[in-house]
Amino acid sequence: MLNVLRSLLGAARSFFKTRRDLAIENLALRHQIGVLKHTVGRRRLRLGTVDRGLWAGLSRVWSGWEQTLAIVQPATVIRWRREGFKRY
């Protein structure tokens, strides 16, 4: 029951978001589903360099990335971003 209420509130909140924010959120959610599909039956998620780069980039341009992130911790994404910055 609680999940249904959360879903309804999330849908109601989406009416006030811009198309850009909805498109980015859709990209982020689809990416997470894709990663989970590729790691079915494994104990740990396998995130490649492109996956990490995507989340590091999203964290820079999108303010709502932390609420959508479900497969790793936000601190992990921030660490990836810092590590990427140190390389250049």
N, C-alpha and C positions, 0 to 999 in steps of 0.2 A: 504494500500500500504506500509506503514511504517513497519507493522508487517511482511510482506513478505520479505522486505529487511533485517530486523533483522534476520529472519529465515535463509535466504541464507548466510548471513555473519557468523552466528553461525555454519552452516553446513560446510562452508569453513574452519573455525577455527578448527573444529574437526579433520581435516586431520593432524594437527600438534600435536595433543594430543596423549599421550601414551594409550595403551589398559587399563592400570590400572585406569588412570584418567577418561576414557570414561565409564568404568564399575562402578566406584564410582558415577559419575554423573548420570548414568542410575538408580542406586539404589536410589539416593536422589530424583530424579524426580518421580520415581514410588512410593516412600514412600509418597510424597506430594499428588499425585493423590489418593492414597489409603485413606489418611486422609480426603481428600475432599469428597470422595465417602461416607465415613462413617458419615459425618456430613452434608449431604444434608438435607436441610429443617431446620437446626438449626441456631440460630443467632451467636453462637460462636463455634470455633473449639474446639474439645476435644482431647487434646494431653496427652497421658498417660506417665507413667514413662519410659517405653521402648522407646517411641517416643522421649522423651527429651534426653534420654541416647544416642540414635542413633545420634542425631544432635550434642550433646556435643562431642561424639567420632569422628564424621566426621570433626568437626571444629579443632580437634587436629591433624588429620593425612592428611587432604586434604586442599591444599591452595586455591582452587577455590570454597569453600563452600558458600561464601557470594554472589557470582554472581548467584548461582542456587537457593538459598533460596527465596521462594515466599510467604509462608504461615505465617511466623512470622518474626519479625525484627532480624537482626544479634545481636543487643544488648541483646535481650532476650536469645538467645542461649549462649552468653557469661555469662549471669547471671546464667543460668542453670548449666553451667560448674563450675562456682565458688561455687555455692551452693552444688553441688555434691562433690567438693573437701573439703569443710568444714565438711561434714559428716564423713569423714575418718580421 
